[in-house]
Amino acid sequence: MAVEGAQKVPVAVVDPDQYNEIMARLDKIEEKIEFYSGEKFLRAGKSVGRDLGAAYGVCAGLIIILAYILFVYGANWTKVI
């Protein structure tokens, strides 16, 4: 007895050997995708880290230079200019 308007769930019969083979292939594909994604994000992280390190280095250098100028020359700005 089919009820009008009700959705029927399709039933599929799959051989267990074929199912296991397909799942094994999908696992291999998933492993390759995860490896590629990991390598890609690793490279992106390295480049971002390098860029941030360079920016922090420049900022630290400027602070050291300004501190040197302030402490060595003190209030005698005519020598600095």
N, CA, C and O atoms as a Tinker XYZ file with bonds, in Angstrom:
   324  protein
     1  N      0.831000   -1.180000    0.000000    73     2
     2  CA     0.000000    0.000000    0.000000    64     1     3
     3  C      0.871000    1.237000    0.000000    63     2     4     5
     4  O      1.626000    1.486000    0.940000    81     3
     5  N      0.759000    1.979000   -1.027000    73     3     6
     6  CA     1.497000    3.217000   -1.136000    64     5     7
     7  C      0.626000    4.370000   -0.669000    63     6     8     9
     8  O     -0.521000    4.516000   -1.092000    81     7
     9  N      1.178000    5.166000    0.189000    73     7    10
    10  CA     0.468000    6.342000    0.682000    64     9    11
    11  C      0.786000    7.487000   -0.259000    63    10    12    13
    12  O      1.949000    7.731000   -0.578000    81    11
    13  N     -0.229000    8.179000   -0.696000    73    11    14
    14  CA    -0.040000    9.251000   -1.656000    64    13    15
    15  C      0.656000   10.433000   -0.967000    63    14    16    17
    16  O      0.248000   10.842000    0.120000    81    15
    17  N      1.703000   10.981000   -1.595000    73    15    18
    18  CA     2.436000   12.122000   -1.069000    64    17    19
    19  C      3.615000   11.727000   -0.188000    63    18    20    21
    20  O      4.431000   12.584000    0.152000    81    19
    21  N      3.728000   10.476000    0.185000    73    19    22
    22  CA     4.840000   10.039000    1.028000    64    21    23
    23  C      6.045000    9.720000    0.135000    63    22    24    25
    24  O      5.901000    9.186000   -0.965000    81    23
    25  N      7.215000   10.058000    0.632000    73    23    26
    26  CA     8.423000    9.778000   -0.136000    64    25    27
    27  C      8.891000    8.362000    0.153000    63    26    28    29
    28  O      8.844000    7.890000    1.289000    81    27
    29  N      9.340000    7.700000   -0.897000    73    27    30
    30  CA     9.856000    6.346000   -0.752000    64    29    31
    31  C     11.377000    6.411000   -0.662000    63    30    32    33
    32  O     12.019000    7.168000   -1.391000    81    31
    33  N     11.933000    5.631000    0.216000    73    31    34
    34  CA    13.376000    5.547000    0.364000    64    33    35
    35  C     13.886000    4.488000   -0.595000    63    34    36    37
    36  O     13.456000    3.336000   -0.534000    81    35
    37  N     14.815000    4.872000   -1.495000    73    35    38
    38  CA    15.328000    3.870000   -2.432000    64    37    39
    39  C     16.201000    2.844000   -1.699000    63    38    40    41
    40  O     16.952000    3.184000   -0.785000    81    39
    41  N     16.086000    1.636000   -2.107000    73    39    42
    42  CA    16.850000    0.544000   -1.505000    64    41    43
    43  C     17.847000    0.058000   -2.549000    63    42    44    45
    44  O     17.488000   -0.233000   -3.690000    81    43
    45  N     19.108000   -0.023000   -2.132000    73    43    46
    46  CA    20.140000   -0.501000   -3.037000    64    45    47
    47  C     20.819000   -1.713000   -2.431000    63    46    48    49
    48  O     21.096000   -1.757000   -1.232000    81    47
    49  N     21.078000   -2.679000   -3.262000    73    47    50
    50  CA    21.760000   -3.884000   -2.813000    64    49    51
    51  C     23.154000   -3.862000   -3.424000    63    50    52    53
    52  O     23.315000   -3.803000   -4.643000    81    51
    53  N     24.158000   -3.908000   -2.554000    73    51    54
    54  CA    25.541000   -3.823000   -3.013000    64    53    55
    55  C     26.291000   -5.049000   -2.509000    63    54    56    57
    56  O     26.112000   -5.499000   -1.377000    81    55
    57  N     27.127000   -5.564000   -3.381000    73    55    58
    58  CA    27.975000   -6.677000   -3.002000    64    57    59
    59  C     28.980000   -6.187000   -1.953000    63    58    60    61
    60  O     29.613000   -5.155000   -2.172000    81    59
    61  N     29.151000   -6.882000   -0.827000    73    59    62
    62  CA    30.073000   -6.422000    0.223000    64    61    63
    63  C     31.519000   -6.272000   -0.247000    63    62    64    65
    64  O     32.235000   -5.386000    0.219000    81    63
    65  N     31.951000   -7.134000   -1.167000    73    63    66
    66  CA    33.316000   -7.028000   -1.686000    64    65    67
    67  C     33.506000   -5.739000   -2.472000    63    66    68    69
    68  O     34.508000   -5.042000   -2.311000    81    67
    69  N     32.523000   -5.427000   -3.332000    73    67    70
    70  CA    32.608000   -4.180000   -4.089000    64    69    71
    71  C     32.559000   -2.968000   -3.162000    63    70    72    73
    72  O     33.281000   -1.991000   -3.366000    81    71
    73  N     31.713000   -3.038000   -2.152000    73    71    74
    74  CA    31.602000   -1.940000   -1.198000    64    73    75
    75  C     32.931000   -1.718000   -0.475000    63    74    76    77
    76  O     33.372000   -0.578000   -0.331000    81    75
    77  N     33.564000   -2.786000   -0.023000    73    75    78
    78  CA    34.853000   -2.668000    0.668000    64    77    79
    79  C     35.935000   -2.134000   -0.262000    63    78    80    81
    80  O     36.775000   -1.337000    0.155000    81    79
    81  N     35.918000   -2.572000   -1.526000    73    79    82
    82  CA    36.896000   -2.085000   -2.505000    64    81    83
    83  C     36.732000   -0.587000   -2.745000    63    82    84    85
    84  O     37.714000    0.153000   -2.791000    81    83
    85  N     35.496000   -0.149000   -2.895000    73    83    86
    86  CA    35.237000    1.278000   -3.125000    64    85    87
    87  C     35.639000    2.094000   -1.893000    63    86    88    89
    88  O     36.227000    3.167000   -2.025000    81    87
    89  N     35.328000    1.598000   -0.716000    73    87    90
    90  CA    35.694000    2.322000    0.506000    64    89    91
    91  C     37.208000    2.412000    0.658000    63    90    92    93
    92  O     37.720000    3.428000    1.128000    81    91
    93  N     37.935000    1.362000    0.267000    73    91    94
    94  CA    39.399000    1.391000    0.328000    64    93    95
    95  C     39.951000    2.434000   -0.635000    63    94    96    97
    96  O     40.878000    3.169000   -0.295000    81    95
    97  N     39.378000    2.499000   -1.844000    73    95    98
    98  CA    39.823000    3.504000   -2.810000    64    97    99
    99  C     39.527000    4.912000   -2.307000    63    98   100   101
   100  O     40.347000    5.816000   -2.464000    81    99
   101  N     38.352000    5.098000   -1.700000    73    99   102
   102  CA    38.012000    6.410000   -1.155000    64   101   103
   103  C     38.937000    6.799000    0.001000    63   102   104   105
   104  O     39.277000    7.973000    0.152000    81   103
   105  N     39.340000    5.830000    0.810000    73   103   106
   106  CA    40.282000    6.102000    1.896000    64   105   107
   107  C     41.632000    6.554000    1.356000    63   106   108   109
   108  O     42.249000    7.469000    1.901000    81   107
   109  N     42.101000    5.898000    0.261000    73   107   110
   110  CA    43.372000    6.303000   -0.357000    64   109   111
   111  C     43.273000    7.719000   -0.910000    63   110   112   113
   112  O     44.198000    8.516000   -0.752000    81   111
   113  N     42.161000    8.033000   -1.553000    73   111   114
   114  CA    41.968000    9.376000   -2.112000    64   113   115
   115  C     41.934000   10.407000   -0.989000    63   114   116   117
   116  O     42.536000   11.475000   -1.097000    81   115
   117  N     41.229000   10.081000    0.084000    73   115   118
   118  CA    41.136000   11.005000    1.217000    64   117   119
   119  C     42.511000   11.236000    1.846000    63   118   120   121
   120  O     42.834000   12.356000    2.243000    81   119
   121  N     43.312000   10.186000    1.935000    73   119   122
   122  CA    44.651000   10.315000    2.493000    64   121   123
   123  C     45.519000   11.234000    1.628000    63   122   124   125
   124  O     46.267000   12.056000    2.156000    81   123
   125  N     45.420000   11.097000    0.313000    73   123   126
   126  CA    46.191000   11.955000   -0.588000    64   125   127
   127  C     45.751000   13.411000   -0.475000    63   126   128   129
   128  O     46.584000   14.317000   -0.493000    81   127
   129  N     44.460000   13.632000   -0.359000    73   127   130
   130  CA    43.948000   14.997000   -0.235000    64   129   131
   131  C     44.403000   15.619000    1.084000    63   130   132   133
   132  O     44.789000   16.788000    1.114000    81   131
   133  N     44.363000   14.856000    2.166000    73   131   134
   134  CA    44.807000   15.370000    3.461000    64   133   135
   135  C     46.298000   15.691000    3.431000    63   134   136   137
   136  O     46.721000   16.700000    3.996000    81   135
   137  N     47.097000   14.853000    2.783000    73   135   138
   138  CA    48.531000   15.108000    2.685000    64   137   139
   139  C     48.794000   16.382000    1.904000    63   138   140   141
   140  O     49.600000   17.214000    2.321000    81   139
   141  N     48.115000   16.540000    0.771000    73   139   142
   142  CA    48.299000   17.732000   -0.049000    64   141   143
   143  C     47.879000   18.987000    0.709000    63   142   144   145
   144  O     48.573000   20.003000    0.664000    81   143
   145  N     46.747000   18.920000    1.404000    73   143   146
   146  CA    46.270000   20.074000    2.168000    64   145   147
   147  C     47.247000   20.426000    3.280000    63   146   148   149
   148  O     47.519000   21.600000    3.531000    81   147
   149  N     47.767000   19.411000    3.938000    73   147   150
   150  CA    48.744000   19.654000    4.997000    64   149   151
   151  C     49.993000   20.337000    4.470000    63   150   152   153
   152  O     50.487000   21.288000    5.077000    81   151
   153  N     50.503000   19.860000    3.351000    73   151   154
   154  CA    51.693000   20.474000    2.754000    64   153   155
   155  C     51.410000   21.918000    2.320000    63   154   156   157
   156  O     52.235000   22.813000    2.507000    81   155
   157  N     50.244000   22.115000    1.748000    73   155   158
   158  CA    49.878000   23.457000    1.284000    64   157   159
   159  C     49.803000   24.441000    2.455000    63   158   160   161
   160  O     50.335000   25.549000    2.373000    81   159
   161  N     49.138000   24.033000    3.547000    73   159   162
   162  CA    49.022000   24.912000    4.702000    64   161   163
   163  C     50.359000   25.090000    5.404000    63   162   164   165
   164  O     50.612000   26.147000    5.982000    81   163
   165  N     51.220000   24.077000    5.366000    73   163   166
   166  CA    52.545000   24.197000    5.951000    64   165   167
   167  C     53.354000   25.260000    5.217000    63   166   168   169
   168  O     54.002000   26.096000    5.848000    81   167
   169  N     53.319000   25.230000    3.897000    73   167   170
   170  CA    54.040000   26.243000    3.116000    64   169   171
   171  C     53.480000   27.634000    3.349000    63   170   172   173
   172  O     54.234000   28.600000    3.464000    81   171
   173  N     52.157000   27.739000    3.419000    73   171   174
   174  CA    51.535000   29.047000    3.675000    64   173   175
   175  C     51.928000   29.552000    5.057000    63   174   176   177
   176  O     52.203000   30.740000    5.223000    81   175
   177  N     51.959000   28.679000    6.040000    73   175   178
   178  CA    52.353000   29.069000    7.393000    64   177   179
   179  C     53.801000   29.523000    7.451000    63   178   180   181
   180  O     54.125000   30.484000    8.149000    81   179
   181  N     54.666000   28.842000    6.728000    73   179   182
   182  CA    56.066000   29.248000    6.702000    64   181   183
   183  C     56.233000   30.628000    6.086000    63   182   184   185
   184  O     56.997000   31.446000    6.600000    81   183
   185  N     55.532000   30.898000    4.998000    73   183   186
   186  CA    55.675000   32.203000    4.353000    64   185   187
   187  C     55.098000   33.317000    5.227000    63   186   188   189
   188  O     55.667000   34.406000    5.297000    81   187
   189  N     53.976000   33.052000    5.891000    73   187   190
   190  CA    53.400000   34.059000    6.792000    64   189   191
   191  C     54.342000   34.294000    7.967000    63   190   192   193
   192  O     54.542000   35.438000    8.375000    81   191
   193  N     54.917000   33.241000    8.511000    73   191   194
   194  CA    55.868000   33.371000    9.612000    64   193   195
   195  C     57.099000   34.154000    9.207000    63   194   196   197
   196  O     57.598000   34.974000    9.978000    81   195
   197  N     57.593000   33.909000    8.003000    73   195   198
   198  CA    58.753000   34.650000    7.515000    64   197   199
   199  C     58.435000   36.128000    7.373000    63   198   200   201
   200  O     59.231000   36.979000    7.768000    81   199
   201  N     57.277000   36.436000    6.811000    73   199   202
   202  CA    56.894000   37.836000    6.623000    64   201   203
   203  C     56.694000   38.546000    7.959000    63   202   204   205
   204  O     57.137000   39.681000    8.134000    81   203
   205  N     56.029000   37.879000    8.898000    73   203   206
   206  CA    55.834000   38.488000   10.216000    64   205   207
   207  C     57.155000   38.656000   10.947000    63   206   208   209
   208  O     57.360000   39.658000   11.632000    81   207
   209  N     58.047000   37.698000   10.811000    73   207   210
   210  CA    59.362000   37.808000   11.442000    64   209   211
   211  C     60.146000   38.985000   10.895000    63   210   212   213
   212  O     60.816000   39.692000   11.648000    81   211
   213  N     60.068000   39.200000    9.595000    73   211   214
   214  CA    60.763000   40.347000    8.999000    64   213   215
   215  C     60.164000   41.656000    9.503000    63   214   216   217
   216  O     60.899000   42.595000    9.809000    81   215
   217  N     58.840000   41.726000    9.593000    73   215   218
   218  CA    58.189000   42.951000   10.081000    64   217   219
   219  C     58.552000   43.212000   11.537000    63   218   220   221
   220  O     58.850000   44.347000   11.910000    81   219
   221  N     58.530000   42.166000   12.362000    73   219   222
   222  CA    58.917000   42.339000   13.767000    64   221   223
   223  C     60.386000   42.744000   13.880000    63   222   224   225
   224  O     60.735000   43.548000   14.744000    81   223
   225  N     61.231000   42.213000   13.038000    73   223   226
   226  CA    62.642000   42.584000   13.054000    64   225   227
   227  C     62.855000   44.046000   12.716000    63   226   228   229
   228  O     63.662000   44.727000   13.349000    81   227
   229  N     62.134000   44.528000   11.721000    73   227   230
   230  CA    62.240000   45.940000   11.349000    64   229   231
   231  C     61.758000   46.821000   12.495000    63   230   232   233
   232  O     62.403000   47.814000   12.831000    81   231
   233  N     60.627000   46.461000   13.094000    73   231   234
   234  CA    60.101000   47.248000   14.218000    64   233   235
   235  C     61.072000   47.241000   15.390000    63   234   236   237
   236  O     61.314000   48.286000   15.993000    81   235
   237  N     61.622000   46.102000   15.717000    73   235   238
   238  CA    62.579000   46.014000   16.824000    64   237   239
   239  C     63.826000   46.844000   16.520000    63   238   240   241
   240  O     64.349000   47.524000   17.403000    81   239
   241  N     64.300000   46.793000   15.287000    73   239   242
   242  CA    65.460000   47.596000   14.899000    64   241   243
   243  C     65.194000   49.086000   15.032000    63   242   244   245
   244  O     66.050000   49.829000   15.512000    81   243
   245  N     64.019000   49.527000   14.612000    73   243   246
   246  CA    63.689000   50.953000   14.737000    64   245   247
   247  C     63.600000   51.370000   16.202000    63   246   248   249
   248  O     64.048000   52.457000   16.565000    81   247
   249  N     63.032000   50.524000   17.034000    73   247   250
   250  CA    62.951000   50.846000   18.461000    64   249   251
   251  C     64.343000   50.929000   19.080000    63   250   252   253
   252  O     64.611000   51.815000   19.891000    81   251
   253  N     65.217000   50.023000   18.705000    73   251   254
   254  CA    66.589000   50.051000   19.234000    64   253   255
   255  C     67.311000   51.310000   18.771000    63   254   256   257
   256  O     68.021000   51.939000   19.555000    81   255
   257  N     67.139000   51.681000   17.516000    73   255   258
   258  CA    67.791000   52.891000   17.000000    64   257   259
   259  C     67.261000   54.130000   17.723000    63   258   260   261
   260  O     68.038000   54.999000   18.117000    81   259
   261  N     65.946000   54.212000   17.897000    73   259   262
   262  CA    65.376000   55.356000   18.608000    64   261   263
   263  C     65.833000   55.408000   20.068000    63   262   264   265
   264  O     66.124000   56.484000   20.591000    81   263
   265  N     65.896000   54.261000   20.718000    73   263   266
   266  CA    66.373000   54.222000   22.096000    64   265   267
   267  C     67.831000   54.657000   22.170000    63   266   268   269
   268  O     68.220000   55.384000   23.084000    81   267
   269  N     68.626000   54.218000   21.220000    73   267   270
   270  CA    70.041000   54.623000   21.183000    64   269   271
   271  C     70.167000   56.140000   21.028000    63   270   272   273
   272  O     70.938000   56.787000   21.736000    81   271
   273  N     69.403000   56.687000   20.097000    73   271   274
   274  CA    69.460000   58.132000   19.880000    64   273   275
   275  C     69.018000   58.885000   21.132000    63   274   276   277
   276  O     69.651000   59.869000   21.514000    81   275
   277  N     67.943000   58.437000   21.773000    73   275   278
   278  CA    67.440000   59.122000   22.963000    64   277   279
   279  C     68.418000   59.041000   24.129000    63   278   280   281
   280  O     68.626000   60.038000   24.820000    81   279
   281  N     69.021000   57.881000   24.364000    73   279   282
   282  CA    69.900000   57.724000   25.523000    64   281   283
   283  C     71.286000   58.318000   25.290000    63   282   284   285
   284  O     71.873000   58.876000   26.217000    81   283
   285  N     71.814000   58.212000   24.095000    73   283   286
   286  CA    73.176000   58.702000   23.846000    64   285   287
   287  C     73.188000   60.220000   23.715000    63   286   288   289
   288  O     74.034000   60.893000   24.303000    81   287
   289  N     72.251000   60.751000   22.946000    73   287   290
   290  CA    72.271000   62.183000   22.699000    64   289   291
   291  C     71.450000   62.964000   23.717000    63   290   292   293
   292  O     71.648000   64.170000   23.862000    81   291
   293  N     70.550000   62.319000   24.413000    73   291   294
   294  CA    69.765000   62.972000   25.462000    64   293   295
   295  C     69.005000   64.167000   24.938000    63   294   296   297
   296  O     68.208000   64.051000   24.006000    81   295
   297  N     69.250000   65.301000   25.532000    73   295   298
   298  CA    68.535000   66.525000   25.168000    64   297   299
   299  C     69.307000   67.345000   24.141000    63   298   300   301
   300  O     68.847000   68.422000   23.760000    81   299
   301  N     70.433000   66.887000   23.693000    73   299   302
   302  CA    71.261000   67.640000   22.746000    64   301   303
   303  C     70.865000   67.255000   21.319000    63   302   304   305
   304  O     71.558000   66.457000   20.688000    81   303
   305  N     69.774000   67.803000   20.803000    73   303   306
   306  CA    69.231000   67.436000   19.499000    64   305   307
   307  C     69.998000   68.071000   18.337000    63   306   308   309
   308  O     69.808000   67.687000   17.183000    81   307
   309  N     70.839000   69.014000   18.632000    73   307   310
   310  CA    71.580000   69.654000   17.522000    64   309   311
   311  C     72.561000   68.678000   16.893000    63   310   312   313
   312  O     72.853000   68.796000   15.703000    81   311
   313  N     73.079000   67.719000   17.652000    73   311   314
   314  CA    73.986000   66.731000   17.092000    64   313   315
   315  C     73.248000   65.698000   16.228000    63   314   316   317
   316  O     73.800000   65.168000   15.264000    81   315
   317  N     71.996000   65.428000   16.593000    73   315   318
   318  CA    71.217000   64.441000   15.852000    64   317   319
   319  C     70.793000   65.005000   14.511000    63   318   320   321
   320  O     70.841000   64.315000   13.493000    81   319
   321  N     70.380000   66.251000   14.515000    73   319   322
   322  CA    69.884000   66.882000   13.294000    64   321   323
   323  C     71.067000   67.386000   12.523000    63   322   324
   324  O     70.903000   67.962000   11.447000    81   323
